[in-house]
């Protein structure tokens, strides 16, 4: 079975991927700094506070699709750093070290940095989606 019928929808699905991924990512930052949608279960330090600010600011920028490529690249690096600092030392396997979300965010953001934000973005409206 071929799925060529989805090809015309690819740019719009990219926008949906960006919006949903960024919205989910944003809540990681709001949880840390604002206690919403739930309180963060660990004490904050300089590293987690910095991550929270990047998660909130970067999440908002990616939800609206502004400066999408550089923001996605920075957030991809943040998640790679988080994975190797916080998760990988616990266990090799992401399913066992709790790093599945960090790994998926890392590669979703890396893809967005390479592919762009899609047509439903401020970057596309401003003509920066090249």
One Martini backbone bead per residue (centre of mass of N, CA, C, O) as a GRO file, in nm:
protein
  130
    1UNK     BB    1   0.095   0.037   0.024
    2UNK     BB    2   0.040   0.367  -0.058
    3UNK     BB    3   0.111   0.727   0.064
    4UNK     BB    4   0.084   0.964  -0.158
    5UNK     BB    5  -0.174   1.120  -0.051
    6UNK     BB    6   0.007   1.280   0.174
    7UNK     BB    7   0.204   1.474   0.030
    8UNK     BB    8   0.031   1.748   0.025
    9UNK     BB    9   0.039   1.749   0.361
   10UNK     BB   10   0.332   1.783   0.468
   11UNK     BB   11   0.356   2.087   0.543
   12UNK     BB   12   0.118   2.081   0.750
   13UNK     BB   13   0.234   1.855   0.930
   14UNK     BB   14   0.481   2.017   1.013
   15UNK     BB   15   0.326   2.236   1.163
   16UNK     BB   16   0.190   2.044   1.364
   17UNK     BB   17   0.446   1.929   1.484
   18UNK     BB   18   0.556   2.199   1.589
   19UNK     BB   19   0.317   2.287   1.769
   20UNK     BB   20   0.293   2.031   1.952
   21UNK     BB   21   0.585   2.013   2.046
   22UNK     BB   22   0.609   2.301   2.163
   23UNK     BB   23   0.369   2.287   2.359
   24UNK     BB   24   0.480   2.054   2.526
   25UNK     BB   25   0.754   2.185   2.595
   26UNK     BB   26   0.647   2.436   2.743
   27UNK     BB   27   0.535   2.276   2.997
   28UNK     BB   28   0.813   2.217   3.119
   29UNK     BB   29   0.872   2.515   3.194
   30UNK     BB   30   0.611   2.587   3.354
   31UNK     BB   31   0.655   2.375   3.570
   32UNK     BB   32   0.919   2.488   3.684
   33UNK     BB   33   0.832   2.808   3.723
   34UNK     BB   34   0.485   2.784   3.773
   35UNK     BB   35   0.343   2.500   3.837
   36UNK     BB   36   0.251   2.438   3.527
   37UNK     BB   37   0.026   2.183   3.548
   38UNK     BB   38   0.260   2.110   3.752
   39UNK     BB   39   0.475   2.043   3.977
   40UNK     BB   40   0.800   2.024   4.022
   41UNK     BB   41   0.976   1.743   4.170
   42UNK     BB   42   1.232   1.933   4.170
   43UNK     BB   43   1.484   2.115   4.240
   44UNK     BB   44   1.612   2.412   4.163
   45UNK     BB   45   1.864   2.531   3.944
   46UNK     BB   46   2.057   2.676   3.717
   47UNK     BB   47   2.005   2.463   3.495
   48UNK     BB   48   1.689   2.434   3.517
   49UNK     BB   49   1.626   2.733   3.482
   50UNK     BB   50   1.750   2.769   3.204
   51UNK     BB   51   1.579   2.553   3.069
   52UNK     BB   52   1.303   2.684   3.129
   53UNK     BB   53   1.348   2.941   2.966
   54UNK     BB   54   1.396   2.795   2.695
   55UNK     BB   55   1.123   2.646   2.693
   56UNK     BB   56   0.943   2.896   2.690
   57UNK     BB   57   1.059   3.075   2.468
   58UNK     BB   58   1.097   2.853   2.252
   59UNK     BB   59   0.806   2.749   2.256
   60UNK     BB   60   0.667   3.008   2.165
   61UNK     BB   61   0.824   3.052   1.900
   62UNK     BB   62   0.738   2.772   1.777
   63UNK     BB   63   0.434   2.794   1.784
   64UNK     BB   64   0.443   3.057   1.587
   65UNK     BB   65   0.705   3.054   1.397
   66UNK     BB   66   0.969   3.210   1.518
   67UNK     BB   67   1.281   3.148   1.447
   68UNK     BB   68   1.278   2.835   1.401
   69UNK     BB   69   1.556   2.722   1.325
   70UNK     BB   70   1.739   2.831   1.559
   71UNK     BB   71   1.558   2.739   1.791
   72UNK     BB   72   1.552   2.436   1.726
   73UNK     BB   73   1.858   2.397   1.746
   74UNK     BB   74   1.890   2.480   2.042
   75UNK     BB   75   1.681   2.273   2.158
   76UNK     BB   76   1.827   2.025   2.060
   77UNK     BB   77   2.080   2.074   2.232
   78UNK     BB   78   1.941   2.076   2.504
   79UNK     BB   79   1.837   1.777   2.482
   80UNK     BB   80   2.109   1.645   2.449
   81UNK     BB   81   2.223   1.744   2.713
   82UNK     BB   82   2.004   1.625   2.897
   83UNK     BB   83   2.049   1.333   2.822
   84UNK     BB   84   2.364   1.310   2.897
   85UNK     BB   85   2.335   1.422   3.195
   86UNK     BB   86   2.055   1.278   3.315
   87UNK     BB   87   2.020   0.982   3.163
   88UNK     BB   88   2.263   0.808   3.054
   89UNK     BB   89   2.398   0.740   3.338
   90UNK     BB   90   2.167   0.535   3.427
   91UNK     BB   91   2.127   0.423   3.118
   92UNK     BB   92   2.130   0.318   2.791
   93UNK     BB   93   1.820   0.298   2.790
   94UNK     BB   94   1.556   0.506   2.748
   95UNK     BB   95   1.333   0.325   2.891
   96UNK     BB   96   1.527   0.322   3.166
   97UNK     BB   97   1.624   0.652   3.192
   98UNK     BB   98   1.388   0.869   3.098
   99UNK     BB   99   1.483   0.983   2.782
  100UNK     BB  100   1.264   0.985   2.557
  101UNK     BB  101   1.176   1.281   2.537
  102UNK     BB  102   1.453   1.408   2.485
  103UNK     BB  103   1.511   1.251   2.225
  104UNK     BB  104   1.259   1.337   2.063
  105UNK     BB  105   1.298   1.640   2.081
  106UNK     BB  106   1.572   1.656   1.951
  107UNK     BB  107   1.482   1.534   1.664
  108UNK     BB  108   1.245   1.721   1.606
  109UNK     BB  109   1.410   1.986   1.614
  110UNK     BB  110   1.617   1.907   1.400
  111UNK     BB  111   1.411   1.880   1.174
  112UNK     BB  112   1.301   2.171   1.188
  113UNK     BB  113   1.573   2.307   1.129
  114UNK     BB  114   1.586   2.175   0.839
  115UNK     BB  115   1.272   2.210   0.724
  116UNK     BB  116   1.111   2.392   0.895
  117UNK     BB  117   0.783   2.523   0.992
  118UNK     BB  118   0.600   2.579   0.771
  119UNK     BB  119   0.310   2.751   0.665
  120UNK     BB  120   0.218   2.779   0.981
  121UNK     BB  121   0.386   3.079   1.010
  122UNK     BB  122   0.559   3.361   1.057
  123UNK     BB  123   0.791   3.300   0.866
  124UNK     BB  124   0.609   3.259   0.616
  125UNK     BB  125   0.480   3.541   0.616
  126UNK     BB  126   0.782   3.683   0.605
  127UNK     BB  127   0.967   3.489   0.411
  128UNK     BB  128   1.164   3.280   0.610
  129UNK     BB  129   1.085   2.982   0.461
  130UNK     BB  130   1.380   2.877   0.303
   0.00000   0.00000   0.00000
